[in-house]
Amino acid sequence: MSTEVPSLAQALSLIPDFRQAQGRRYELLPVLLLACVAVMCGCRSQSAIAEWGSNYGSRWLMRLGFKSSRGPSQSTLHRILRGINHLLVERALTTWAEHVLMAFACSGREGLDGFPVDGKTLCGSCKQGAEQTHLLSCLSHRLGIVMSQLAVSDQTNEITRVDELVEGLVLEGKVVTAGALLTRRGICRGIINRGGDYLLVVKDNQPQLLEDIEMSFADYWWLRDSIGQASLTDQHGDRIHRWEMKASTLLEGYSRWPGLRQVLKLERMVTNKRTGEVRREVSYAITSLGPERAAPAELIKLWREHWHIENRLHWVRDVTFDEDRSQVRAGHIPQVMAALRNEAISLMRLMGANNIAAACRRYAARPAEALAAVGIHPGE
């Protein structure tokens, strides 16, 4: 690659070891690197991570920094992941993601780099009674890397904790996108105060705002000058998707929503080529982006890319890494394991992988490439 990925190993080295030096057999950094590399090779559980060291042998363990020819057992790995401060792990990974974003800065699209925010429940751990199994995450549209992760008690608490997630991010020139649950004045104000912009879906939970937006697109001739339009069509198998976007500046200066510049109406039509059946959906949103910064065509792209967090992160963790079947419940291990999966996916995206399952198989066959990805190169 033309741009060098900042070293994940260096970022993880800043996490302090919670254990006393006396009696410590394994240093913390090699254990964390083992976990990251093993997950990149397709390991789904703590026992699989421990087995990676046994299967690949002392040569690879030494390169990871282990002084012993044997890696940690599953029980040792469990104690370390249970005792480590998950907040420090998440903070270190957020800092690394910010460094990656700066290293891969792209002036052509930097102003419209979307940050989708969405939550996901760790179903298996939740059923076993683990606490804070609903994870709120933020992704970079442009690079497909996880920017931040925050544990909350359940989905309803996303509203109260999203400010904490936003405060940990550098939002200059970024656009936070989110569903209707997070469409709140306080959240908009927090994003604007940190130099960012927002594009937030509006539904029945904001009835007055929704009514005002619908009225902005009423078929009256005197409203036409305030409306811009664009459309986009693509095809997936037997389905033709068409998006028609309308953006209005009518509520700018009228609405009390912080920073509101445009209101949006997106009509999505899905046509089945075999049956001719047409399905229509209409959605509404607000954004702090003015028409001089984001034309309707760019807003369609931003809105569609919000679902990258579901398709490129949550789905991959569920299907490729079998996350929802994991029943780990001790301490904050579920959050730590989710963070490791996030970093594995992020690294593989940065290395050019489009199919994460195929990338896992490749790294399992070529472990040297996995070590290089985390920042351990030949000779080190």
N, C-alpha and C positions, 0 to 999 in steps of 0.2 A: 504494500500500500504506500502511497505517496506521503501520507500523514502518519506519524508514529503515534500509537495509542499510549496514553499515559499509563505508567506501571500500576497495575492493581496490587501487586506485591508490596510496593512502597506504601500505598494507601493503607493496606491492612497492617503494615508494620507499626503504624501509629496507634493501634488499639492496645491499651495497656493490659497486661496479664493480671487477672484477678487472683491468681494463686501465689502462695509464698514460694520463694526459690527453693527452700529446703524440701527435698523429696520429689521435686518436679522432674518427671522423666522426659516429657515432650514439651518443647517450647510452643508458644501459642501460634506464632506466625506459620511454621510448617504445617500445623494442624489445619489452620484456616485455608492455606494454599492447597493442601490435600483435598479438603472438602470441595473447593472451587473446581479443581481439575477433575476430580471424580465425577462431579455433577455434569461438567462439560462432556465427559465420556459416557453419559447416560445413566449414571447411578441415581436411584430414586429415593434411597433411604439411608439411615445412619449405618445399618449393617452392610449395605452395598458399598458405602464409602470406605468403611473399615476393610472390607474384602479387596478393594482396589489396591491397597498397599501390599496385601499378601500376594495377590495375583500378579502384579507387575514386578515386585521384588525390590531388593535393596538398592539397585542402581537408580531407580526412579525416586525412591524415598530420599536417597542422599541428595539428589538434585533439588528436591523440595526443601531441603534444609534439615532433615532428620539426622541425628548423630548415631542413632541405632539402626541396625539392619532390619528391625521390625517396626512396623507402624502401629498406631494406637488400635486397641481392640474396640469393639462396638460399645462396650460399657464405659471405657475411658473416653471415647468420643462423646458419648451421651453426657457424661459428667462435665466435660469442657463446654459443650454447647448449652447445657443447662445453666452453668455458672456464669458464662460470659454476659456482659451487659449488652443487651440487644440494641439499646438506644445508641451506644457508642459504635456498634457495628453499622447500624443504619446511617449514622452521621458520617462515618468514614466513607461509606459507599456513595452517599450524596455528594460529598466533597470530590470524590474521584469522578463522578458523572459530570460535575461542573467543569472539571479540568478537561475532560473529554470534549465537552461542548465547546470550550474555548479553543482547543486544539483543532477541531473540525469546523471552525467558524466559516460560514458561507455567506458572503456579503450579498449575494443575489437574492437569498430567501430569508436572511436573518431576521428581518422585520416581521415575518409571518410564520415563525417557527412555533407550531402549536404544542401546548402542554396539556394533553387530555388527563383529567382526574376522574378516577372511578374506584369503586370498592369491590372487594371479592371476599367471600367467606370461605375459610378453610373447613369444609364440611365435615371431613372425618374427625379432625381434632375437636371441632365444635360438639359433635355427638358424644365425644368422650369427656366432655366437661371442661375443656381447656378454656382459659380466660382470654379475652381480646383476640378472638380468632377472625374478626373482620378486619381486613387490611385495606387501607386507603392508599392508592398508588398514583404516581404521576409519571408519564412517559414523554419522551421527545418524539414528535411526529417525524422529524427530519432524519434522525439517526436510529430510532427504534430502541433506544436505551432507556432503562428505568432511572428516573431522576431522583425519586424519593419514595419511601414507604413509611406508613404510620399505622400502628395498631389501634383499633377502636373496639369498644365493647360490642356494638352491633351497628346495623346500617343507619338507624336513626341518629346515632351520635356522630355520623360523618359531618353533620352541619356544625357541631360545636368544635370539632377537631381540625376542620379543613384550614382554618386560619393558621394553626400550628404548622401544617404541611407547607402552606404558602410562604410562611416566614423563613423557612429553611432554604428557599430557592432564590436564585438570581433571576428576576423576571424582566429585566430591561430588554425590550424588543421581543418579548415572548407573549403568546396569546393562550390564556388558560381556557380550555373548553371543558364543559361539564353538563350533566343532565339536569333535569328540572329540580331534583332534590336539593341541589346546591345553589339554586337561583335565589339568592338572598342579598339584601342591600349591604349588609355588613361584609359579606364575602367579596362583593364587587368593590367596595371601598378599600378593603385590604389589598386587593390585586392592584388597583390604581395607585395606592400609596407606595407600593413597591416598584412602580415604574412599568408594570405590565398592562396588558389588555385582556379582555374577556370576550367569549362567545358562549352564552348560556341559554339552554333550551327553556322555554316557558310553557307550562301546562296549567291545569286547573288549580294547582296549589297557589297560584298567583292570579286570582280571577280578574281583578281590576286591570292589571297589566295585560293579561291576555285579551280582555275586551278592547282595550285601547289599541293593541297591535292589530287585531282583526279589523277594527274601524279604519286603521291607517291604509288598509288595502281594499277598502270598499270601492266599488266601481263608479266613482264620481270624477268628472273631468277635471275638477280643480285640484285633485290629488295627484294627477299624473306626473306633474313636474318633479314631485318629490320621490319618485319611484324609479329605480334602476332594475334591469332584468338581465338574466343570463340563463343558459341551459347547458346540460351535459348529458351525453348518451354513451353508454357502453354495454357490453354483452358478456354474460356469463352462462355458458352452456346453452340451454334452451330458453333462457330469459334475457329480455332486453330491458335495461334499466335506463330511465330518463329522469333527470333531476331538473326542475325549473325553479329558479331562485328569483325572488323579488326582494329588494332592499329599499326601505323608505327612511328618509330623514325627518319625517313629520313630527315625531315625538321629541326631537332634540330641543332642549330648552324648555319643554313642556313637562316631561316626566321628571320625577324626583329621584329616579335611579341614578346612583353616582356614575358619572362619566358616560352615560348612554349617548351614543351618536346615531346608531341606526337600529331599526327593527327589521326582522327578517321573516319571510314566509317561504318555506321550501315544500314544493309538491313533488312527491316521488311516485312515479308510475312504473310498474313492473308488468311487462307483457310476456305471456307464455306463447312462444312461437308455434307450438304444436296445437294448442287449443284456442289460441286467440284471446284467452281470458286476460283482462286488465285489472290490476289491483292498484288503488290509489291511496296515498297517505299524505296528509298535510300536517306540517309541524311549524312551530314558531320559535323565534329566538331573539335575544337582544345582544348587542355588541358595542364595545367602546371604540371600535375601529371606524373612523370616518371614511366617506367615499374616496377621499384623496389617498388613503392608505390601502384600502381594500375594496376593489370593485366586486360586483356580484359573482363573477366567475371565480375569483379568489376565495370568496366566502363559501361557495359550494365546496371547494376543495378542503378548506379548513373544517367545515362541518362534517364532511364525509370522513376525514382523517381522524375525527374524534374516536371512531370505532376501532382504530389501530390498537388501543389499549385492551380491547376485548379480543380481537383477532390475533394480535401479535404478542400478547403477554398472557392474559388470563386463560385463553384457550390452550396455549402451548403448555402452560404449567399444569393444566388439567389433563390433557391428552398425552403429551410427550413425557411428562414427569409424574403423572398419576397423582397429582397433589391432593385431590379431593378424597382419595382413599387412604391417605396417611392418617393414622390414629395417634400420632405423637401428641401428648398433652402436658408433659412435664415442663414447668417453668415457662420460659419464653422460647423454647426450642421451635415451636411451629413458626414463629416470626423469623427466627434466625435461618431456618431451612428455606423459608420463602425468599429471604434476602439472598441466599446463596443461589437459588434458582434464577432470581432476577439478574444477578451478575453474570451467570453462565449464559443466559439468553442475550444479555447486552453485549458481552464479548463476542459471541458468535455472530450477532448482527454486524458488529464493527468489522469483523473479519470477512464480511460479505455473504454470510449464510442467509438464504431465503427459506430453506427447509431445515428447521432445527433438529428434527429427528435424524435426517441424513447427516447433519453436521456432527451429532453425537456419535454416530457410527464411525465417521471419519476420524474423529479425535480419539476414539477408543482404539482404532488401528494405528494411529500415529500420535502417541502421547507427547512426543517432543513438540508438536504444534500446539497442544493445549498448554504446555508449560511456557512456550514462547508467548502465547496470548496473555497469560497473567503477568508476564514480565520476567520470566526466567529463561535466559538464552543459553545456547551451548557454551560450555566452558565456565559457567558460573557455579 
